[in-house]
Amino acid sequence: MNWRQSTFALPLLIGLFSASGLLSALLGDGGWDAVAWLGLGVPTALGCWPLLRRSQSQRR
């Protein structure tokens, strides 16, 4: 089965990114901060993506 055909593949991936970001934010500083920013930034960007696309299509 293709991973894109699975219903839970993308939400699971987003959840893993979020969990790794939250856990790394608690673990330490330095490199852990970069992992936390990445782990929490990717799900945020994916969540905002449809809002940005919708607002651009409304301008046209």
N, CA, C and O atoms as a Maestro MAE file, in Angstrom:
{
 s_m_m2io_version
 :::
 2.0.0
}

f_m_ct {
 s_m_title
 :::
 protein
 m_atom[240] {
  # First column is atom index #
  i_m_mmod_type
  r_m_x_coord
  r_m_y_coord
  r_m_z_coord
  i_m_residue_number
  s_m_chain_name
  s_m_pdb_residue_name
  s_m_pdb_atom_name
  i_m_atomic_number
  :::
  1 25 0.846 -1.175 0.000 1 A "MET " " N  " 7
  2 3 0.000 0.000 0.000 1 A "MET " " CA " 6
  3 2 0.892 1.240 0.000 1 A "MET " " C  " 6
  4 15 1.894 1.301 0.714 1 A "MET " " O  " 8
  5 25 0.524 2.191 -0.785 2 A "ASN " " N  " 7
  6 3 1.247 3.450 -0.876 2 A "ASN " " CA " 6
  7 2 0.955 4.285 0.368 2 A "ASN " " C  " 6
  8 15 -0.175 4.290 0.855 2 A "ASN " " O  " 8
  9 25 1.971 5.000 0.894 3 A "TRP " " N  " 7
  10 3 1.766 5.790 2.110 3 A "TRP " " CA " 6
  11 2 0.796 6.942 1.882 3 A "TRP " " C  " 6
  12 15 0.169 7.410 2.832 3 A "TRP " " O  " 8
  13 25 0.662 7.400 0.664 4 A "ARG " " N  " 7
  14 3 -0.274 8.493 0.379 4 A "ARG " " CA " 6
  15 2 -1.721 7.988 0.332 4 A "ARG " " C  " 6
  16 15 -2.656 8.781 0.450 4 A "ARG " " O  " 8
  17 25 -1.908 6.698 0.165 5 A "GLN " " N  " 7
  18 3 -3.254 6.148 0.122 5 A "GLN " " CA " 6
  19 2 -3.784 5.856 1.518 5 A "GLN " " C  " 6
  20 15 -4.985 5.652 1.696 5 A "GLN " " O  " 8
  21 25 -2.912 5.836 2.496 6 A "SER " " N  " 7
  22 3 -3.332 5.549 3.861 6 A "SER " " CA " 6
  23 2 -3.996 6.779 4.476 6 A "SER " " C  " 6
  24 15 -3.529 7.902 4.289 6 A "SER " " O  " 8
  25 25 -5.070 6.563 5.197 7 A "THR " " N  " 7
  26 3 -5.806 7.648 5.809 7 A "THR " " CA " 6
  27 2 -5.030 8.295 6.941 7 A "THR " " C  " 6
  28 15 -5.130 9.505 7.147 7 A "THR " " O  " 8
  29 25 -4.265 7.514 7.671 8 A "PHE " " N  " 7
  30 3 -3.631 8.018 8.872 8 A "PHE " " CA " 6
  31 2 -2.151 8.323 8.709 8 A "PHE " " C  " 6
  32 15 -1.498 8.671 9.693 8 A "PHE " " O  " 8
  33 25 -1.600 8.210 7.521 9 A "ALA " " N  " 7
  34 3 -0.164 8.413 7.333 9 A "ALA " " CA " 6
  35 2 0.244 9.861 7.591 9 A "ALA " " C  " 6
  36 15 1.179 10.104 8.354 9 A "ALA " " O  " 8
  37 25 -0.421 10.807 6.985 10 A "LEU " " N  " 7
  38 3 -0.047 12.208 7.158 10 A "LEU " " CA " 6
  39 2 -0.343 12.713 8.571 10 A "LEU " " C  " 6
  40 15 0.515 13.380 9.149 10 A "LEU " " O  " 8
  41 25 -1.505 12.435 9.155 11 A "PRO " " N  " 7
  42 3 -1.703 12.855 10.544 11 A "PRO " " CA " 6
  43 2 -0.713 12.225 11.513 11 A "PRO " " C  " 6
  44 15 -0.308 12.861 12.486 11 A "PRO " " O  " 8
  45 25 -0.321 10.984 11.257 12 A "LEU " " N  " 7
  46 3 0.681 10.338 12.102 12 A "LEU " " CA " 6
  47 2 2.031 11.036 11.960 12 A "LEU " " C  " 6
  48 15 2.727 11.247 12.954 12 A "LEU " " O  " 8
  49 25 2.398 11.387 10.759 13 A "LEU " " N  " 7
  50 3 3.651 12.094 10.523 13 A "LEU " " CA " 6
  51 2 3.643 13.466 11.195 13 A "LEU " " C  " 6
  52 15 4.641 13.862 11.797 13 A "LEU " " O  " 8
  53 25 2.549 14.182 11.102 14 A "ILE " " N  " 7
  54 3 2.430 15.488 11.757 14 A "ILE " " CA " 6
  55 2 2.499 15.331 13.272 14 A "ILE " " C  " 6
  56 15 3.130 16.138 13.955 14 A "ILE " " O  " 8
  57 25 1.860 14.305 13.790 15 A "GLY " " N  " 7
  58 3 1.918 14.039 15.228 15 A "GLY " " CA " 6
  59 2 3.309 13.692 15.708 15 A "GLY " " C  " 6
  60 15 3.714 14.103 16.796 15 A "GLY " " O  " 8
  61 25 4.051 12.933 14.902 16 A "LEU " " N  " 7
  62 3 5.428 12.601 15.268 16 A "LEU " " CA " 6
  63 2 6.323 13.836 15.252 16 A "LEU " " C  " 6
  64 15 7.179 13.993 16.123 16 A "LEU " " O  " 8
  65 25 6.132 14.701 14.277 17 A "PHE " " N  " 7
  66 3 6.885 15.956 14.255 17 A "PHE " " CA " 6
  67 2 6.578 16.787 15.494 17 A "PHE " " C  " 6
  68 15 7.486 17.323 16.128 17 A "PHE " " O  " 8
  69 25 5.301 16.893 15.837 18 A "SER " " N  " 7
  70 3 4.915 17.680 17.011 18 A "SER " " CA " 6
  71 2 5.479 17.093 18.290 18 A "SER " " C  " 6
  72 15 6.007 17.822 19.131 18 A "SER " " O  " 8
  73 25 5.373 15.789 18.443 19 A "ALA " " N  " 7
  74 3 5.875 15.139 19.652 19 A "ALA " " CA " 6
  75 2 7.387 15.277 19.764 19 A "ALA " " C  " 6
  76 15 7.908 15.514 20.854 19 A "ALA " " O  " 8
  77 25 8.092 15.132 18.654 20 A "SER " " N  " 7
  78 3 9.546 15.283 18.713 20 A "SER " " CA " 6
  79 2 9.935 16.722 19.024 20 A "SER " " C  " 6
  80 15 10.910 16.960 19.738 20 A "SER " " O  " 8
  81 25 9.180 17.684 18.495 21 A "GLY " " N  " 7
  82 3 9.458 19.091 18.799 21 A "GLY " " CA " 6
  83 2 9.211 19.420 20.259 21 A "GLY " " C  " 6
  84 15 10.010 20.115 20.886 21 A "GLY " " O  " 8
  85 25 8.111 18.925 20.802 22 A "LEU " " N  " 7
  86 3 7.814 19.191 22.211 22 A "LEU " " CA " 6
  87 2 8.811 18.505 23.127 22 A "LEU " " C  " 6
  88 15 9.254 19.092 24.114 22 A "LEU " " O  " 8
  89 25 9.163 17.289 22.815 23 A "LEU " " N  " 7
  90 3 10.115 16.552 23.645 23 A "LEU " " CA " 6
  91 2 11.501 17.180 23.593 23 A "LEU " " C  " 6
  92 15 12.161 17.301 24.625 23 A "LEU " " O  " 8
  93 25 11.943 17.574 22.426 24 A "SER " " N  " 7
  94 3 13.260 18.184 22.325 24 A "SER " " CA " 6
  95 2 13.302 19.562 22.981 24 A "SER " " C  " 6
  96 15 14.356 19.979 23.459 24 A "SER " " O  " 8
  97 25 12.181 20.273 23.014 25 A "ALA " " N  " 7
  98 3 12.135 21.560 23.710 25 A "ALA " " CA " 6
  99 2 12.306 21.367 25.213 25 A "ALA " " C  " 6
  100 15 12.833 22.241 25.900 25 A "ALA " " O  " 8
  101 25 11.867 20.237 25.713 26 A "LEU " " N  " 7
  102 3 12.011 19.957 27.139 26 A "LEU " " CA " 6
  103 2 13.382 19.411 27.507 26 A "LEU " " C  " 6
  104 15 13.813 19.551 28.651 26 A "LEU " " O  " 8
  105 25 14.075 18.788 26.553 27 A "LEU " " N  " 7
  106 3 15.316 18.092 26.863 27 A "LEU " " CA " 6
  107 2 16.511 19.002 27.078 27 A "LEU " " C  " 6
  108 15 17.311 18.743 27.978 27 A "LEU " " O  " 8
  109 25 16.661 20.032 26.308 28 A "GLY " " N  " 7
  110 3 17.861 20.832 26.487 28 A "GLY " " CA " 6
  111 2 17.919 22.039 25.591 28 A "GLY " " C  " 6
  112 15 16.929 22.443 24.979 28 A "GLY " " O  " 8
  113 25 19.117 22.611 25.529 29 A "ASP " " N  " 7
  114 3 19.366 23.818 24.743 29 A "ASP " " CA " 6
  115 2 20.322 23.511 23.608 29 A "ASP " " C  " 6
  116 15 20.774 22.379 23.438 29 A "ASP " " O  " 8
  117 25 20.617 24.537 22.841 30 A "GLY " " N  " 7
  118 3 21.557 24.387 21.733 30 A "GLY " " CA " 6
  119 2 20.918 23.695 20.552 30 A "GLY " " C  " 6
  120 15 19.974 24.210 19.952 30 A "GLY " " O  " 8
  121 25 21.435 22.528 20.220 31 A "GLY " " N  " 7
  122 3 20.907 21.766 19.084 31 A "GLY " " CA " 6
  123 2 19.483 21.302 19.298 31 A "GLY " " C  " 6
  124 15 18.721 21.145 18.344 31 A "GLY " " O  " 8
  125 25 19.128 21.083 20.541 32 A "TRP " " N  " 7
  126 3 17.758 20.673 20.843 32 A "TRP " " CA " 6
  127 2 16.755 21.762 20.478 32 A "TRP " " C  " 6
  128 15 15.626 21.476 20.080 32 A "TRP " " O  " 8
  129 25 17.186 23.023 20.622 33 A "ASP " " N  " 7
  130 3 16.302 24.123 20.245 33 A "ASP " " CA " 6
  131 2 16.011 24.124 18.747 33 A "ASP " " C  " 6
  132 15 14.890 24.407 18.323 33 A "ASP " " O  " 8
  133 25 17.021 23.808 17.956 34 A "ALA " " N  " 7
  134 3 16.823 23.737 16.504 34 A "ALA " " CA " 6
  135 2 15.852 22.617 16.143 34 A "ALA " " C  " 6
  136 15 14.997 22.786 15.273 34 A "ALA " " O  " 8
  137 25 15.986 21.479 16.811 35 A "VAL " " N  " 7
  138 3 15.066 20.362 16.568 35 A "VAL " " CA " 6
  139 2 13.655 20.747 17.000 35 A "VAL " " C  " 6
  140 15 12.680 20.391 16.338 35 A "VAL " " O  " 8
  141 25 13.546 21.475 18.112 36 A "ALA " " N  " 7
  142 3 12.229 21.901 18.586 36 A "ALA " " CA " 6
  143 2 11.573 22.865 17.599 36 A "ALA " " C  " 6
  144 15 10.382 22.744 17.311 36 A "ALA " " O  " 8
  145 25 12.349 23.824 17.080 37 A "TRP " " N  " 7
  146 3 11.799 24.754 16.105 37 A "TRP " " CA " 6
  147 2 11.335 24.021 14.848 37 A "TRP " " C  " 6
  148 15 10.270 24.312 14.303 37 A "TRP " " O  " 8
  149 25 12.134 23.088 14.409 38 A "LEU " " N  " 7
  150 3 11.764 22.317 13.215 38 A "LEU " " CA " 6
  151 2 10.551 21.433 13.494 38 A "LEU " " C  " 6
  152 15 9.617 21.377 12.693 38 A "LEU " " O  " 8
  153 25 10.573 20.744 14.636 39 A "GLY " " N  " 7
  154 3 9.488 19.832 14.974 39 A "GLY " " CA " 6
  155 2 8.162 20.519 15.212 39 A "GLY " " C  " 6
  156 15 7.107 19.931 14.973 39 A "GLY " " O  " 8
  157 25 8.200 21.758 15.683 40 A "LEU " " N  " 7
  158 3 6.954 22.498 15.904 40 A "LEU " " CA " 6
  159 2 6.618 23.429 14.745 40 A "LEU " " C  " 6
  160 15 5.462 23.816 14.574 40 A "LEU " " O  " 8
  161 25 7.614 23.789 13.954 41 A "GLY " " N  " 7
  162 3 7.376 24.681 12.824 41 A "GLY " " CA " 6
  163 2 6.749 23.991 11.626 41 A "GLY " " C  " 6
  164 15 5.913 24.574 10.935 41 A "GLY " " O  " 8
  165 25 7.147 22.761 11.380 42 A "VAL " " N  " 7
  166 3 6.607 22.027 10.229 42 A "VAL " " CA " 6
  167 2 5.096 21.796 10.375 42 A "VAL " " C  " 6
  168 15 4.356 22.074 9.431 42 A "VAL " " O  " 8
  169 25 4.608 21.295 11.529 43 A "PRO " " N  " 7
  170 3 3.157 21.135 11.656 43 A "PRO " " CA " 6
  171 2 2.399 22.467 11.606 43 A "PRO " " C  " 6
  172 15 1.279 22.530 11.098 43 A "PRO " " O  " 8
  173 25 3.013 23.523 12.134 44 A "THR " " N  " 7
  174 3 2.377 24.842 12.072 44 A "THR " " CA " 6
  175 2 2.266 25.326 10.634 44 A "THR " " C  " 6
  176 15 1.225 25.839 10.224 44 A "THR " " O  " 8
  177 25 3.340 25.161 9.871 45 A "ALA " " N  " 7
  178 3 3.317 25.571 8.467 45 A "ALA " " CA " 6
  179 2 2.305 24.749 7.669 45 A "ALA " " C  " 6
  180 15 1.594 25.285 6.819 45 A "ALA " " O  " 8
  181 25 2.245 23.451 7.947 46 A "LEU " " N  " 7
  182 3 1.262 22.609 7.254 46 A "LEU " " CA " 6
  183 2 -0.166 22.992 7.623 46 A "LEU " " C  " 6
  184 15 -1.066 22.901 6.788 46 A "LEU " " O  " 8
  185 25 -0.377 23.414 8.847 47 A "GLY " " N  " 7
  186 3 -1.710 23.836 9.268 47 A "GLY " " CA " 6
  187 2 -2.122 25.166 8.681 47 A "GLY " " C  " 6
  188 15 -3.305 25.391 8.427 47 A "GLY " " O  " 8
  189 25 -1.160 26.059 8.459 48 A "CYS " " N  " 7
  190 3 -1.461 27.388 7.905 48 A "CYS " " CA " 6
  191 2 -1.524 27.396 6.387 48 A "CYS " " C  " 6
  192 15 -2.072 28.326 5.795 48 A "CYS " " O  " 8
  193 25 -0.979 26.390 5.760 49 A "TRP " " N  " 7
  194 3 -0.927 26.336 4.299 49 A "TRP " " CA " 6
  195 2 -2.313 26.496 3.647 49 A "TRP " " C  " 6
  196 15 -2.444 27.304 2.727 49 A "TRP " " O  " 8
  197 25 -3.343 25.766 4.078 50 A "PRO " " N  " 7
  198 3 -4.659 25.952 3.431 50 A "PRO " " CA " 6
  199 2 -5.240 27.353 3.658 50 A "PRO " " C  " 6
  200 15 -5.949 27.875 2.797 50 A "PRO " " O  " 8
  201 25 -4.949 27.954 4.793 51 A "LEU " " N  " 7
  202 3 -5.439 29.312 5.045 51 A "LEU " " CA " 6
  203 2 -4.799 30.309 4.107 51 A "LEU " " C  " 6
  204 15 -5.471 31.216 3.616 51 A "LEU " " O  " 8
  205 25 -3.507 30.158 3.849 52 A "LEU " " N  " 7
  206 3 -2.823 31.058 2.932 52 A "LEU " " CA " 6
  207 2 -3.308 30.864 1.503 52 A "LEU " " C  " 6
  208 15 -3.469 31.835 0.764 52 A "LEU " " O  " 8
  209 25 -3.540 29.627 1.113 53 A "ARG " " N  " 7
  210 3 -4.035 29.363 -0.241 53 A "ARG " " CA " 6
  211 2 -5.428 29.924 -0.431 53 A "ARG " " C  " 6
  212 15 -5.747 30.457 -1.494 53 A "ARG " " O  " 8
  213 25 -6.276 29.807 0.613 54 A "ARG " " N  " 7
  214 3 -7.642 30.314 0.500 54 A "ARG " " CA " 6
  215 2 -7.659 31.828 0.407 54 A "ARG " " C  " 6
  216 15 -8.425 32.391 -0.375 54 A "ARG " " O  " 8
  217 25 -6.822 32.500 1.198 55 A "SER " " N  " 7
  218 3 -6.826 33.955 1.166 55 A "SER " " CA " 6
  219 2 -6.290 34.491 -0.163 55 A "SER " " C  " 6
  220 15 -6.726 35.549 -0.618 55 A "SER " " O  " 8
  221 25 -5.362 33.786 -0.783 56 A "GLN " " N  " 7
  222 3 -4.852 34.202 -2.078 56 A "GLN " " CA " 6
  223 2 -5.892 34.001 -3.173 56 A "GLN " " C  " 6
  224 15 -5.974 34.805 -4.102 56 A "GLN " " O  " 8
  225 25 -6.677 32.948 -3.075 57 A "SER " " N  " 7
  226 3 -7.694 32.709 -4.106 57 A "SER " " CA " 6
  227 2 -8.861 33.687 -3.967 57 A "SER " " C  " 6
  228 15 -9.538 33.969 -4.956 57 A "SER " " O  " 8
  229 25 -9.110 34.205 -2.775 58 A "GLN " " N  " 7
  230 3 -10.175 35.170 -2.580 58 A "GLN " " CA " 6
  231 2 -9.808 36.533 -3.131 58 A "GLN " " C  " 6
  232 15 -10.692 37.323 -3.461 58 A "GLN " " O  " 8
  233 25 -8.508 36.827 -3.238 59 A "ARG " " N  " 7
  234 3 -8.055 38.109 -3.779 59 A "ARG " " CA " 6
  235 2 -8.300 38.216 -5.265 59 A "ARG " " C  " 6
  236 15 -8.467 39.317 -5.789 59 A "ARG " " O  " 8
  237 25 -8.324 37.102 -5.944 60 A "ARG " " N  " 7
  238 3 -8.459 37.115 -7.415 60 A "ARG " " CA " 6
  239 2 -9.836 37.410 -7.850 60 A "ARG " " C  " 6
  240 15 -10.108 37.455 -9.050 60 A "ARG " " O  " 8
  :::
 }
 m_bond[239] {
  # First column is bond index #
  i_m_from
  i_m_to
  i_m_order
  :::
  1 1 2 1
  2 2 3 1
  3 3 4 2
  4 3 5 1
  5 5 6 1
  6 6 7 1
  7 7 8 2
  8 7 9 1
  9 9 10 1
  10 10 11 1
  11 11 12 2
  12 11 13 1
  13 13 14 1
  14 14 15 1
  15 15 16 2
  16 15 17 1
  17 17 18 1
  18 18 19 1
  19 19 20 2
  20 19 21 1
  21 21 22 1
  22 22 23 1
  23 23 24 2
  24 23 25 1
  25 25 26 1
  26 26 27 1
  27 27 28 2
  28 27 29 1
  29 29 30 1
  30 30 31 1
  31 31 32 2
  32 31 33 1
  33 33 34 1
  34 34 35 1
  35 35 36 2
  36 35 37 1
  37 37 38 1
  38 38 39 1
  39 39 40 2
  40 39 41 1
  41 41 42 1
  42 42 43 1
  43 43 44 2
  44 43 45 1
  45 45 46 1
  46 46 47 1
  47 47 48 2
  48 47 49 1
  49 49 50 1
  50 50 51 1
  51 51 52 2
  52 51 53 1
  53 53 54 1
  54 54 55 1
  55 55 56 2
  56 55 57 1
  57 57 58 1
  58 58 59 1
  59 59 60 2
  60 59 61 1
  61 61 62 1
  62 62 63 1
  63 63 64 2
  64 63 65 1
  65 65 66 1
  66 66 67 1
  67 67 68 2
  68 67 69 1
  69 69 70 1
  70 70 71 1
  71 71 72 2
  72 71 73 1
  73 73 74 1
  74 74 75 1
  75 75 76 2
  76 75 77 1
  77 77 78 1
  78 78 79 1
  79 79 80 2
  80 79 81 1
  81 81 82 1
  82 82 83 1
  83 83 84 2
  84 83 85 1
  85 85 86 1
  86 86 87 1
  87 87 88 2
  88 87 89 1
  89 89 90 1
  90 90 91 1
  91 91 92 2
  92 91 93 1
  93 93 94 1
  94 94 95 1
  95 95 96 2
  96 95 97 1
  97 97 98 1
  98 98 99 1
  99 99 100 2
  100 99 101 1
  101 101 102 1
  102 102 103 1
  103 103 104 2
  104 103 105 1
  105 105 106 1
  106 106 107 1
  107 107 108 2
  108 107 109 1
  109 109 110 1
  110 110 111 1
  111 111 112 2
  112 111 113 1
  113 113 114 1
  114 114 115 1
  115 115 116 2
  116 115 117 1
  117 117 118 1
  118 118 119 1
  119 119 120 2
  120 119 121 1
  121 121 122 1
  122 122 123 1
  123 123 124 2
  124 123 125 1
  125 125 126 1
  126 126 127 1
  127 127 128 2
  128 127 129 1
  129 129 130 1
  130 130 131 1
  131 131 132 2
  132 131 133 1
  133 133 134 1
  134 134 135 1
  135 135 136 2
  136 135 137 1
  137 137 138 1
  138 138 139 1
  139 139 140 2
  140 139 141 1
  141 141 142 1
  142 142 143 1
  143 143 144 2
  144 143 145 1
  145 145 146 1
  146 146 147 1
  147 147 148 2
  148 147 149 1
  149 149 150 1
  150 150 151 1
  151 151 152 2
  152 151 153 1
  153 153 154 1
  154 154 155 1
  155 155 156 2
  156 155 157 1
  157 157 158 1
  158 158 159 1
  159 159 160 2
  160 159 161 1
  161 161 162 1
  162 162 163 1
  163 163 164 2
  164 163 165 1
  165 165 166 1
  166 166 167 1
  167 167 168 2
  168 167 169 1
  169 169 170 1
  170 170 171 1
  171 171 172 2
  172 171 173 1
  173 173 174 1
  174 174 175 1
  175 175 176 2
  176 175 177 1
  177 177 178 1
  178 178 179 1
  179 179 180 2
  180 179 181 1
  181 181 182 1
  182 182 183 1
  183 183 184 2
  184 183 185 1
  185 185 186 1
  186 186 187 1
  187 187 188 2
  188 187 189 1
  189 189 190 1
  190 190 191 1
  191 191 192 2
  192 191 193 1
  193 193 194 1
  194 194 195 1
  195 195 196 2
  196 195 197 1
  197 197 198 1
  198 198 199 1
  199 199 200 2
  200 199 201 1
  201 201 202 1
  202 202 203 1
  203 203 204 2
  204 203 205 1
  205 205 206 1
  206 206 207 1
  207 207 208 2
  208 207 209 1
  209 209 210 1
  210 210 211 1
  211 211 212 2
  212 211 213 1
  213 213 214 1
  214 214 215 1
  215 215 216 2
  216 215 217 1
  217 217 218 1
  218 218 219 1
  219 219 220 2
  220 219 221 1
  221 221 222 1
  222 222 223 1
  223 223 224 2
  224 223 225 1
  225 225 226 1
  226 226 227 1
  227 227 228 2
  228 227 229 1
  229 229 230 1
  230 230 231 1
  231 231 232 2
  232 231 233 1
  233 233 234 1
  234 234 235 1
  235 235 236 2
  236 235 237 1
  237 237 238 1
  238 238 239 1
  239 239 240 2
  :::
 }
}
